[in-house]
Amino acid sequence: MGAVWKRGRRRDYISDALSQLTGWVHEGDCLKRTLPLDDTEHAVLTEHISVAADTFGVRPHIRRLDGRTQIQLCAGDNGALTSAEIGMAARVEAAYQSLNQ
């Protein structure tokens, strides 16, 4: 599991990370992203997410709704986002970008 960031530094870390992760939104103790994907792209991205989630030890919530894929990465039991959730968001973003090349 990743390091937990102290309150004073946590916001700065999350803000810095989100400035690099276009489209991700920080709501409470979760990171969220909605992607316009067809069914095939959704299946491919979900597989990438599954593999990365095991590596990061993160359990993303993935939902398909009206031609869009919604991804939510929430803090663990301690209620604070860690580098694992931030790293997972970056991995999801990279996988999404590879679908559009």
Biopython code that builds the backbone (N, CA, C, O; Angstrom):
import numpy as np
from Bio.PDB.StructureBuilder import StructureBuilder

atoms = [
    (1, "MET", "N", (0.844, -1.170, 0.000)),
    (1, "MET", "CA", (0.000, 0.000, 0.000)),
    (1, "MET", "C", (0.889, 1.232, 0.000)),
    (1, "MET", "O", (1.967, 1.223, 0.595)),
    (2, "GLY", "N", (0.445, 2.288, -0.662)),
    (2, "GLY", "CA", (1.231, 3.507, -0.782)),
    (2, "GLY", "C", (1.249, 4.301, 0.500)),
    (2, "GLY", "O", (0.521, 4.003, 1.447)),
    (3, "ALA", "N", (2.081, 5.307, 0.520)),
    (3, "ALA", "CA", (2.213, 6.179, 1.679)),
    (3, "ALA", "C", (0.976, 7.059, 1.820)),
    (3, "ALA", "O", (0.389, 7.479, 0.823)),
    (4, "VAL", "N", (0.591, 7.333, 3.042)),
    (4, "VAL", "CA", (-0.515, 8.245, 3.300)),
    (4, "VAL", "C", (0.080, 9.628, 3.474)),
    (4, "VAL", "O", (1.048, 9.804, 4.214)),
    (5, "TRP", "N", (-0.489, 10.602, 2.801)),
    (5, "TRP", "CA", (0.035, 11.966, 2.837)),
    (5, "TRP", "C", (-0.604, 12.740, 3.977)),
    (5, "TRP", "O", (-1.808, 12.636, 4.210)),
    (6, "LYS", "N", (0.197, 13.506, 4.676)),
    (6, "LYS", "CA", (-0.285, 14.331, 5.781)),
    (6, "LYS", "C", (-1.245, 15.382, 5.256)),
    (6, "LYS", "O", (-1.185, 15.753, 4.084)),
    (7, "ARG", "N", (-2.119, 15.858, 6.106)),
    (7, "ARG", "CA", (-3.146, 16.807, 5.679)),
    (7, "ARG", "C", (-2.568, 18.018, 4.964)),
    (7, "ARG", "O", (-3.072, 18.387, 3.903)),
    (8, "GLY", "N", (-1.559, 18.631, 5.487)),
    (8, "GLY", "CA", (-0.995, 19.828, 4.872)),
    (8, "GLY", "C", (-0.418, 19.561, 3.490)),
    (8, "GLY", "O", (-0.557, 20.395, 2.595)),
    (9, "ARG", "N", (0.208, 18.446, 3.306)),
    (9, "ARG", "CA", (0.852, 18.108, 2.038)),
    (9, "ARG", "C", (-0.095, 17.378, 1.103)),
    (9, "ARG", "O", (0.099, 17.398, -0.112)),
    (10, "ARG", "N", (-1.112, 16.736, 1.650)),
    (10, "ARG", "CA", (-2.000, 15.903, 0.864)),
    (10, "ARG", "C", (-2.689, 16.691, -0.242)),
    (10, "ARG", "O", (-2.701, 16.249, -1.391)),
    (11, "ARG", "N", (-3.250, 17.826, 0.071)),
    (11, "ARG", "CA", (-3.936, 18.639, -0.928)),
    (11, "ARG", "C", (-2.980, 19.060, -2.034)),
    (11, "ARG", "O", (-3.336, 19.021, -3.212)),
    (12, "ASP", "N", (-1.789, 19.455, -1.669)),
    (12, "ASP", "CA", (-0.817, 19.859, -2.675)),
    (12, "ASP", "C", (-0.472, 18.693, -3.591)),
    (12, "ASP", "O", (-0.384, 18.866, -4.807)),
    (13, "TYR", "N", (-0.277, 17.521, -3.025)),
    (13, "TYR", "CA", (0.063, 16.337, -3.807)),
    (13, "TYR", "C", (-1.078, 15.989, -4.756)),
    (13, "TYR", "O", (-0.848, 15.722, -5.936)),
    (14, "ILE", "N", (-2.302, 15.992, -4.247)),
    (14, "ILE", "CA", (-3.449, 15.656, -5.084)),
    (14, "ILE", "C", (-3.639, 16.709, -6.163)),
    (14, "ILE", "O", (-3.888, 16.371, -7.320)),
    (15, "SER", "N", (-3.527, 17.968, -5.803)),
    (15, "SER", "CA", (-3.664, 19.043, -6.795)),
    (15, "SER", "C", (-2.600, 18.928, -7.877)),
    (15, "SER", "O", (-2.901, 19.071, -9.062)),
    (16, "ASP", "N", (-1.370, 18.673, -7.481)),
    (16, "ASP", "CA", (-0.288, 18.511, -8.453)),
    (16, "ASP", "C", (-0.556, 17.328, -9.375)),
    (16, "ASP", "O", (-0.373, 17.427, -10.588)),
    (17, "ALA", "N", (-0.988, 16.213, -8.801)),
    (17, "ALA", "CA", (-1.257, 15.021, -9.607)),
    (17, "ALA", "C", (-2.429, 15.258, -10.551)),
    (17, "ALA", "O", (-2.368, 14.882, -11.721)),
    (18, "LEU", "N", (-3.490, 15.875, -10.056)),
    (18, "LEU", "CA", (-4.660, 16.121, -10.898)),
    (18, "LEU", "C", (-4.361, 17.106, -12.021)),
    (18, "LEU", "O", (-4.980, 17.040, -13.083)),
    (19, "SER", "N", (-3.434, 18.005, -11.801)),
    (19, "SER", "CA", (-3.080, 18.936, -12.871)),
    (19, "SER", "C", (-2.437, 18.195, -14.043)),
    (19, "SER", "O", (-2.435, 18.699, -15.166)),
    (20, "GLN", "N", (-1.898, 17.018, -13.795)),
    (20, "GLN", "CA", (-1.291, 16.195, -14.835)),
    (20, "GLN", "C", (-2.261, 15.161, -15.403)),
    (20, "GLN", "O", (-1.999, 14.577, -16.454)),
    (21, "LEU", "N", (-3.378, 14.934, -14.714)),
    (21, "LEU", "CA", (-4.349, 13.919, -15.117)),
    (21, "LEU", "C", (-5.606, 14.606, -15.655)),
    (21, "LEU", "O", (-6.572, 14.820, -14.922)),
    (22, "THR", "N", (-5.578, 14.938, -16.915)),
    (22, "THR", "CA", (-6.685, 15.640, -17.553)),
    (22, "THR", "C", (-7.973, 14.838, -17.441)),
    (22, "THR", "O", (-7.997, 13.642, -17.730)),
    (23, "GLY", "N", (-9.044, 15.504, -17.020)),
    (23, "GLY", "CA", (-10.348, 14.869, -16.965)),
    (23, "GLY", "C", (-10.694, 14.216, -15.643)),
    (23, "GLY", "O", (-11.856, 13.882, -15.413)),
    (24, "TRP", "N", (-9.728, 14.026, -14.773)),
    (24, "TRP", "CA", (-9.998, 13.418, -13.472)),
    (24, "TRP", "C", (-10.483, 14.483, -12.511)),
    (24, "TRP", "O", (-9.985, 15.609, -12.512)),
    (25, "VAL", "N", (-11.462, 14.121, -11.688)),
    (25, "VAL", "CA", (-12.046, 15.033, -10.719)),
    (25, "VAL", "C", (-11.847, 14.454, -9.322)),
    (25, "VAL", "O", (-12.022, 13.255, -9.100)),
    (26, "HIS", "N", (-11.481, 15.319, -8.393)),
    (26, "HIS", "CA", (-11.306, 14.903, -7.001)),
    (26, "HIS", "C", (-12.561, 15.316, -6.235)),
    (26, "HIS", "O", (-12.832, 16.505, -6.070)),
    (27, "GLU", "N", (-13.327, 14.324, -5.769)),
    (27, "GLU", "CA", (-14.537, 14.570, -4.984)),
    (27, "GLU", "C", (-14.429, 13.806, -3.681)),
    (27, "GLU", "O", (-14.414, 12.575, -3.678)),
    (28, "GLY", "N", (-14.354, 14.521, -2.582)),
    (28, "GLY", "CA", (-14.199, 13.875, -1.279)),
    (28, "GLY", "C", (-12.903, 13.094, -1.250)),
    (28, "GLY", "O", (-11.833, 13.648, -1.497)),
    (29, "ASP", "N", (-12.993, 11.816, -0.951)),
    (29, "ASP", "CA", (-11.811, 10.955, -0.930)),
    (29, "ASP", "C", (-11.789, 10.019, -2.134)),
    (29, "ASP", "O", (-11.311, 8.888, -2.044)),
    (30, "CYS", "N", (-12.313, 10.503, -3.267)),
    (30, "CYS", "CA", (-12.336, 9.711, -4.496)),
    (30, "CYS", "C", (-11.822, 10.515, -5.680)),
    (30, "CYS", "O", (-11.912, 11.743, -5.712)),
    (31, "LEU", "N", (-11.287, 9.800, -6.639)),
    (31, "LEU", "CA", (-10.946, 10.353, -7.947)),
    (31, "LEU", "C", (-11.920, 9.747, -8.942)),
    (31, "LEU", "O", (-12.185, 8.545, -8.905)),
    (32, "LYS", "N", (-12.457, 10.581, -9.836)),
    (32, "LYS", "CA", (-13.468, 10.097, -10.784)),
    (32, "LYS", "C", (-13.123, 10.549, -12.196)),
    (32, "LYS", "O", (-12.538, 11.612, -12.410)),
    (33, "ARG", "N", (-13.508, 9.698, -13.162)),
    (33, "ARG", "CA", (-13.285, 10.008, -14.582)),
    (33, "ARG", "C", (-14.392, 9.341, -15.380)),
    (33, "ARG", "O", (-14.734, 8.186, -15.126)),
    (34, "THR", "N", (-14.956, 10.066, -16.348)),
    (34, "THR", "CA", (-15.953, 9.525, -17.264)),
    (34, "THR", "C", (-15.368, 9.574, -18.669)),
    (34, "THR", "O", (-14.869, 10.610, -19.109)),
    (35, "LEU", "N", (-15.434, 8.443, -19.370)),
    (35, "LEU", "CA", (-14.828, 8.321, -20.697)),
    (35, "LEU", "C", (-15.863, 7.897, -21.732)),
    (35, "LEU", "O", (-16.656, 6.992, -21.471)),
    (36, "PRO", "N", (-15.869, 8.534, -22.901)),
    (36, "PRO", "CA", (-16.775, 8.122, -23.975)),
    (36, "PRO", "C", (-16.170, 6.939, -24.732)),
    (36, "PRO", "O", (-15.280, 7.123, -25.562)),
    (37, "LEU", "N", (-16.646, 5.739, -24.449)),
    (37, "LEU", "CA", (-16.097, 4.529, -25.067)),
    (37, "LEU", "C", (-17.219, 3.681, -25.647)),
    (37, "LEU", "O", (-18.334, 3.654, -25.125)),
    (38, "ASP", "N", (-16.904, 2.987, -26.741)),
    (38, "ASP", "CA", (-17.867, 2.000, -27.236)),
    (38, "ASP", "C", (-17.669, 0.708, -26.433)),
    (38, "ASP", "O", (-16.777, 0.629, -25.588)),
    (39, "ASP", "N", (-18.496, -0.293, -26.701)),
    (39, "ASP", "CA", (-18.452, -1.529, -25.901)),
    (39, "ASP", "C", (-17.110, -2.250, -26.001)),
    (39, "ASP", "O", (-16.618, -2.786, -25.008)),
    (40, "THR", "N", (-16.522, -2.266, -27.187)),
    (40, "THR", "CA", (-15.232, -2.940, -27.367)),
    (40, "THR", "C", (-14.132, -2.220, -26.613)),
    (40, "THR", "O", (-13.323, -2.855, -25.937)),
    (41, "GLU", "N", (-14.093, -0.897, -26.723)),
    (41, "GLU", "CA", (-13.084, -0.113, -26.006)),
    (41, "GLU", "C", (-13.259, -0.267, -24.493)),
    (41, "GLU", "O", (-12.281, -0.358, -23.751)),
    (42, "HIS", "N", (-14.505, -0.295, -24.052)),
    (42, "HIS", "CA", (-14.790, -0.486, -22.626)),
    (42, "HIS", "C", (-14.208, -1.816, -22.137)),
    (42, "HIS", "O", (-13.578, -1.877, -21.082)),
    (43, "ALA", "N", (-14.426, -2.874, -22.915)),
    (43, "ALA", "CA", (-13.917, -4.200, -22.529)),
    (43, "ALA", "C", (-12.393, -4.203, -22.448)),
    (43, "ALA", "O", (-11.822, -4.762, -21.511)),
    (44, "VAL", "N", (-11.735, -3.586, -23.420)),
    (44, "VAL", "CA", (-10.271, -3.539, -23.426)),
    (44, "VAL", "C", (-9.765, -2.730, -22.235)),
    (44, "VAL", "O", (-8.846, -3.158, -21.536)),
    (45, "LEU", "N", (-10.359, -1.569, -22.007)),
    (45, "LEU", "CA", (-9.919, -0.733, -20.894)),
    (45, "LEU", "C", (-10.159, -1.424, -19.557)),
    (45, "LEU", "O", (-9.317, -1.351, -18.662)),
    (46, "THR", "N", (-11.283, -2.085, -19.417)),
    (46, "THR", "CA", (-11.588, -2.796, -18.175)),
    (46, "THR", "C", (-10.544, -3.876, -17.888)),
    (46, "THR", "O", (-10.166, -4.084, -16.735)),
    (47, "GLU", "N", (-10.086, -4.551, -18.917)),
    (47, "GLU", "CA", (-9.038, -5.571, -18.744)),
    (47, "GLU", "C", (-7.730, -4.924, -18.273)),
    (47, "GLU", "O", (-7.075, -5.433, -17.363)),
    (48, "HIS", "N", (-7.355, -3.804, -18.893)),
    (48, "HIS", "CA", (-6.147, -3.076, -18.461)),
    (48, "HIS", "C", (-6.274, -2.648, -16.999)),
    (48, "HIS", "O", (-5.331, -2.778, -16.217)),
    (49, "ILE", "N", (-7.442, -2.141, -16.646)),
    (49, "ILE", "CA", (-7.679, -1.678, -15.278)),
    (49, "ILE", "C", (-7.577, -2.837, -14.291)),
    (49, "ILE", "O", (-7.014, -2.680, -13.208)),
    (50, "SER", "N", (-8.108, -3.976, -14.652)),
    (50, "SER", "CA", (-8.069, -5.151, -13.782)),
    (50, "SER", "C", (-6.635, -5.569, -13.462)),
    (50, "SER", "O", (-6.306, -5.862, -12.313)),
    (51, "VAL", "N", (-5.796, -5.593, -14.481)),
    (51, "VAL", "CA", (-4.396, -5.978, -14.286)),
    (51, "VAL", "C", (-3.673, -4.943, -13.415)),
    (51, "VAL", "O", (-2.955, -5.301, -12.482)),
    (52, "ALA", "N", (-3.870, -3.667, -13.728)),
    (52, "ALA", "CA", (-3.206, -2.612, -12.960)),
    (52, "ALA", "C", (-3.712, -2.559, -11.522)),
    (52, "ALA", "O", (-2.935, -2.300, -10.603)),
    (53, "ALA", "N", (-4.993, -2.801, -11.321)),
    (53, "ALA", "CA", (-5.560, -2.760, -9.970)),
    (53, "ALA", "C", (-4.894, -3.784, -9.061)),
    (53, "ALA", "O", (-4.643, -3.505, -7.889)),
    (54, "ASP", "N", (-4.610, -4.956, -9.591)),
    (54, "ASP", "CA", (-3.914, -5.972, -8.800)),
    (54, "ASP", "C", (-2.519, -5.497, -8.420)),
    (54, "ASP", "O", (-2.057, -5.732, -7.303)),
    (55, "THR", "N", (-1.853, -4.829, -9.352)),
    (55, "THR", "CA", (-0.506, -4.324, -9.094)),
    (55, "THR", "C", (-0.508, -3.255, -8.011)),
    (55, "THR", "O", (0.343, -3.267, -7.121)),
    (56, "PHE", "N", (-1.463, -2.328, -8.084)),
    (56, "PHE", "CA", (-1.522, -1.214, -7.137)),
    (56, "PHE", "C", (-2.260, -1.563, -5.846)),
    (56, "PHE", "O", (-2.175, -0.820, -4.868)),
    (57, "GLY", "N", (-2.975, -2.673, -5.830)),
    (57, "GLY", "CA", (-3.752, -3.028, -4.644)),
    (57, "GLY", "C", (-4.938, -2.104, -4.441)),
    (57, "GLY", "O", (-5.330, -1.823, -3.308)),
    (58, "VAL", "N", (-5.512, -1.630, -5.546)),
    (58, "VAL", "CA", (-6.637, -0.700, -5.518)),
    (58, "VAL", "C", (-7.852, -1.404, -6.112)),
    (58, "VAL", "O", (-7.713, -2.212, -7.031)),
    (59, "ARG", "N", (-9.027, -1.107, -5.601)),
    (59, "ARG", "CA", (-10.257, -1.692, -6.125)),
    (59, "ARG", "C", (-11.102, -0.602, -6.776)),
    (59, "ARG", "O", (-11.914, 0.035, -6.105)),
    (60, "PRO", "N", (-10.920, -0.382, -8.070)),
    (60, "PRO", "CA", (-11.704, 0.652, -8.753)),
    (60, "PRO", "C", (-13.156, 0.223, -8.944)),
    (60, "PRO", "O", (-13.459, -0.966, -9.045)),
    (61, "HIS", "N", (-14.027, 1.189, -8.991)),
    (61, "HIS", "CA", (-15.436, 0.956, -9.302)),
    (61, "HIS", "C", (-15.629, 1.400, -10.752)),
    (61, "HIS", "O", (-15.385, 2.558, -11.091)),
    (62, "ILE", "N", (-16.065, 0.479, -11.596)),
    (62, "ILE", "CA", (-16.245, 0.758, -13.020)),
    (62, "ILE", "C", (-17.709, 0.535, -13.353)),
    (62, "ILE", "O", (-18.296, -0.489, -13.002)),
    (63, "ARG", "N", (-18.285, 1.512, -14.037)),
    (63, "ARG", "CA", (-19.703, 1.429, -14.379)),
    (63, "ARG", "C", (-19.888, 1.885, -15.822)),
    (63, "ARG", "O", (-19.258, 2.844, -16.268)),
    (64, "ARG", "N", (-20.743, 1.200, -16.529)),
    (64, "ARG", "CA", (-21.070, 1.516, -17.925)),
    (64, "ARG", "C", (-22.447, 2.151, -17.946)),
    (64, "ARG", "O", (-23.396, 1.575, -17.413)),
    (65, "LEU", "N", (-22.580, 3.339, -18.556)),
    (65, "LEU", "CA", (-23.847, 4.039, -18.567)),
    (65, "LEU", "C", (-23.956, 4.909, -19.819)),
    (65, "LEU", "O", (-23.146, 5.813, -20.024)),
    (66, "ASP", "N", (-24.943, 4.637, -20.639)),
    (66, "ASP", "CA", (-25.244, 5.458, -21.818)),
    (66, "ASP", "C", (-24.025, 5.710, -22.716)),
    (66, "ASP", "O", (-23.763, 6.848, -23.106)),
    (67, "GLY", "N", (-23.291, 4.658, -23.036)),
    (67, "GLY", "CA", (-22.146, 4.795, -23.928)),
    (67, "GLY", "C", (-20.917, 5.411, -23.292)),
    (67, "GLY", "O", (-19.973, 5.784, -23.989)),
    (68, "ARG", "N", (-20.922, 5.519, -21.993)),
    (68, "ARG", "CA", (-19.777, 6.073, -21.272)),
    (68, "ARG", "C", (-19.323, 5.099, -20.195)),
    (68, "ARG", "O", (-20.115, 4.330, -19.650)),
    (69, "THR", "N", (-18.047, 5.151, -19.908)),
    (69, "THR", "CA", (-17.473, 4.343, -18.835)),
    (69, "THR", "C", (-17.101, 5.278, -17.696)),
    (69, "THR", "O", (-16.351, 6.234, -17.889)),
    (70, "GLN", "N", (-17.624, 5.001, -16.514)),
    (70, "GLN", "CA", (-17.330, 5.806, -15.342)),
    (70, "GLN", "C", (-16.406, 5.020, -14.428)),
    (70, "GLN", "O", (-16.668, 3.864, -14.096)),
    (71, "ILE", "N", (-15.323, 5.666, -14.029)),
    (71, "ILE", "CA", (-14.321, 5.025, -13.170)),
    (71, "ILE", "C", (-14.202, 5.842, -11.896)),
    (71, "ILE", "O", (-14.120, 7.069, -11.931)),
    (72, "GLN", "N", (-14.195, 5.148, -10.782)),
    (72, "GLN", "CA", (-14.069, 5.802, -9.487)),
    (72, "GLN", "C", (-12.998, 5.078, -8.685)),
    (72, "GLN", "O", (-13.050, 3.859, -8.525)),
    (73, "LEU", "N", (-12.032, 5.831, -8.185)),
    (73, "LEU", "CA", (-10.965, 5.305, -7.338)),
    (73, "LEU", "C", (-11.090, 6.001, -5.988)),
    (73, "LEU", "O", (-10.895, 7.212, -5.889)),
    (74, "CYS", "N", (-11.411, 5.238, -4.957)),
    (74, "CYS", "CA", (-11.629, 5.825, -3.634)),
    (74, "CYS", "C", (-10.560, 5.373, -2.647)),
    (74, "CYS", "O", (-9.922, 4.333, -2.806)),
    (75, "ALA", "N", (-10.396, 6.200, -1.628)),
    (75, "ALA", "CA", (-9.433, 5.910, -0.569)),
    (75, "ALA", "C", (-9.816, 4.622, 0.140)),
    (75, "ALA", "O", (-10.977, 4.212, 0.133)),
    (76, "GLY", "N", (-8.838, 4.002, 0.740)),
    (76, "GLY", "CA", (-9.073, 2.778, 1.495)),
    (76, "GLY", "C", (-9.730, 3.055, 2.833)),
    (76, "GLY", "O", (-10.346, 4.104, 3.028)),
    (77, "ASP", "N", (-9.600, 2.125, 3.741)),
    (77, "ASP", "CA", (-10.240, 2.211, 5.050)),
    (77, "ASP", "C", (-9.801, 3.418, 5.867)),
    (77, "ASP", "O", (-10.552, 3.897, 6.717)),
    (78, "ASN", "N", (-8.590, 3.912, 5.617)),
    (78, "ASN", "CA", (-8.096, 5.041, 6.400)),
    (78, "ASN", "C", (-8.672, 6.380, 5.945)),
    (78, "ASN", "O", (-8.465, 7.394, 6.612)),
    (79, "GLY", "N", (-9.393, 6.403, 4.819)),
    (79, "GLY", "CA", (-10.067, 7.611, 4.365)),
    (79, "GLY", "C", (-9.193, 8.629, 3.673)),
    (79, "GLY", "O", (-9.656, 9.736, 3.397)),
    (80, "ALA", "N", (-7.949, 8.301, 3.383)),
    (80, "ALA", "CA", (-7.046, 9.243, 2.724)),
    (80, "ALA", "C", (-6.546, 8.640, 1.418)),
    (80, "ALA", "O", (-6.142, 7.478, 1.378)),
    (81, "LEU", "N", (-6.573, 9.431, 0.353)),
    (81, "LEU", "CA", (-6.006, 8.967, -0.914)),
    (81, "LEU", "C", (-4.512, 8.733, -0.741)),
    (81, "LEU", "O", (-3.832, 9.471, -0.028)),
    (82, "THR", "N", (-4.019, 7.707, -1.395)),
    (82, "THR", "CA", (-2.597, 7.385, -1.314)),
    (82, "THR", "C", (-1.981, 7.463, -2.711)),
    (82, "THR", "O", (-2.674, 7.712, -3.698)),
    (83, "SER", "N", (-0.708, 7.252, -2.773)),
    (83, "SER", "CA", (-0.027, 7.229, -4.072)),
    (83, "SER", "C", (-0.539, 6.078, -4.933)),
    (83, "SER", "O", (-0.395, 6.119, -6.155)),
    (84, "ALA", "N", (-1.128, 5.059, -4.325)),
    (84, "ALA", "CA", (-1.678, 3.931, -5.093)),
    (84, "ALA", "C", (-2.857, 4.386, -5.944)),
    (84, "ALA", "O", (-2.942, 4.022, -7.117)),
    (85, "GLU", "N", (-3.762, 5.169, -5.378)),
    (85, "GLU", "CA", (-4.909, 5.663, -6.152)),
    (85, "GLU", "C", (-4.451, 6.636, -7.243)),
    (85, "GLU", "O", (-4.957, 6.600, -8.364)),
    (86, "ILE", "N", (-3.509, 7.491, -6.913)),
    (86, "ILE", "CA", (-2.988, 8.444, -7.900)),
    (86, "ILE", "C", (-2.290, 7.681, -9.028)),
    (86, "ILE", "O", (-2.500, 7.981, -10.203)),
    (87, "GLY", "N", (-1.467, 6.704, -8.675)),
    (87, "GLY", "CA", (-0.776, 5.889, -9.682)),
    (87, "GLY", "C", (-1.750, 5.109, -10.544)),
    (87, "GLY", "O", (-1.549, 4.965, -11.750)),
    (88, "MET", "N", (-2.810, 4.606, -9.919)),
    (88, "MET", "CA", (-3.827, 3.870, -10.667)),
    (88, "MET", "C", (-4.524, 4.789, -11.653)),
    (88, "MET", "O", (-4.774, 4.389, -12.790)),
    (89, "ALA", "N", (-4.843, 6.004, -11.250)),
    (89, "ALA", "CA", (-5.473, 6.966, -12.157)),
    (89, "ALA", "C", (-4.563, 7.252, -13.350)),
    (89, "ALA", "O", (-5.030, 7.341, -14.485)),
    (90, "ALA", "N", (-3.279, 7.392, -13.092)),
    (90, "ALA", "CA", (-2.319, 7.623, -14.184)),
    (90, "ALA", "C", (-2.273, 6.426, -15.126)),
    (90, "ALA", "O", (-2.186, 6.600, -16.342)),
    (91, "ARG", "N", (-2.329, 5.225, -14.583)),
    (91, "ARG", "CA", (-2.311, 4.018, -15.405)),
    (91, "ARG", "C", (-3.579, 3.913, -16.251)),
    (91, "ARG", "O", (-3.514, 3.533, -17.420)),
    (92, "VAL", "N", (-4.727, 4.246, -15.671)),
    (92, "VAL", "CA", (-5.986, 4.245, -16.415)),
    (92, "VAL", "C", (-5.905, 5.257, -17.563)),
    (92, "VAL", "O", (-6.305, 4.970, -18.691)),
    (93, "GLU", "N", (-5.389, 6.422, -17.258)),
    (93, "GLU", "CA", (-5.277, 7.466, -18.271)),
    (93, "GLU", "C", (-4.373, 7.018, -19.424)),
    (93, "GLU", "O", (-4.697, 7.246, -20.590)),
    (94, "ALA", "N", (-3.262, 6.395, -19.108)),
    (94, "ALA", "CA", (-2.352, 5.898, -20.151)),
    (94, "ALA", "C", (-3.029, 4.832, -21.002)),
    (94, "ALA", "O", (-2.863, 4.822, -22.221)),
    (95, "ALA", "N", (-3.781, 3.947, -20.386)),
    (95, "ALA", "CA", (-4.487, 2.900, -21.129)),
    (95, "ALA", "C", (-5.554, 3.527, -22.025)),
    (95, "ALA", "O", (-5.734, 3.096, -23.165)),
    (96, "TYR", "N", (-6.254, 4.525, -21.530)),
    (96, "TYR", "CA", (-7.275, 5.217, -22.310)),
    (96, "TYR", "C", (-6.631, 5.916, -23.511)),
    (96, "TYR", "O", (-7.144, 5.833, -24.627)),
    (97, "GLN", "N", (-5.531, 6.591, -23.286)),
    (97, "GLN", "CA", (-4.838, 7.289, -24.375)),
    (97, "GLN", "C", (-4.365, 6.309, -25.442)),
    (97, "GLN", "O", (-4.381, 6.636, -26.628)),
    (98, "SER", "N", (-3.945, 5.115, -25.039)),
    (98, "SER", "CA", (-3.481, 4.111, -26.013)),
    (98, "SER", "C", (-4.635, 3.612, -26.886)),
    (98, "SER", "O", (-4.406, 3.175, -28.014)),
    (99, "LEU", "N", (-5.871, 3.671, -26.381)),
    (99, "LEU", "CA", (-7.035, 3.280, -27.184)),
    (99, "LEU", "C", (-7.307, 4.285, -28.303)),
    (99, "LEU", "O", (-7.871, 3.927, -29.337)),
    (100, "ASN", "N", (-6.914, 5.514, -28.101)),
    (100, "ASN", "CA", (-7.214, 6.579, -29.047)),
    (100, "ASN", "C", (-6.083, 6.887, -30.012)),
    (100, "ASN", "O", (-6.114, 7.918, -30.685)),
    (101, "GLN", "N", (-5.103, 6.032, -30.093)),
    (101, "GLN", "CA", (-3.982, 6.275, -31.014)),
    (101, "GLN", "C", (-4.175, 5.549, -32.303)),
    (101, "GLN", "O", (-3.331, 5.639, -33.194)),
]
sb = StructureBuilder()
sb.init_structure("model")
sb.init_model(0)
sb.init_chain("A")
sb.init_seg("    ")
for serial, (resi, resn, name, xyz) in enumerate(atoms, 1):
    if name == "N":
        sb.init_residue(resn, " ", resi, " ")
    sb.init_atom(name, np.array(xyz, "f"), 0.0, 1.0, " ", f" {name:<3s}", serial, name[0])
structure = sb.get_structure()
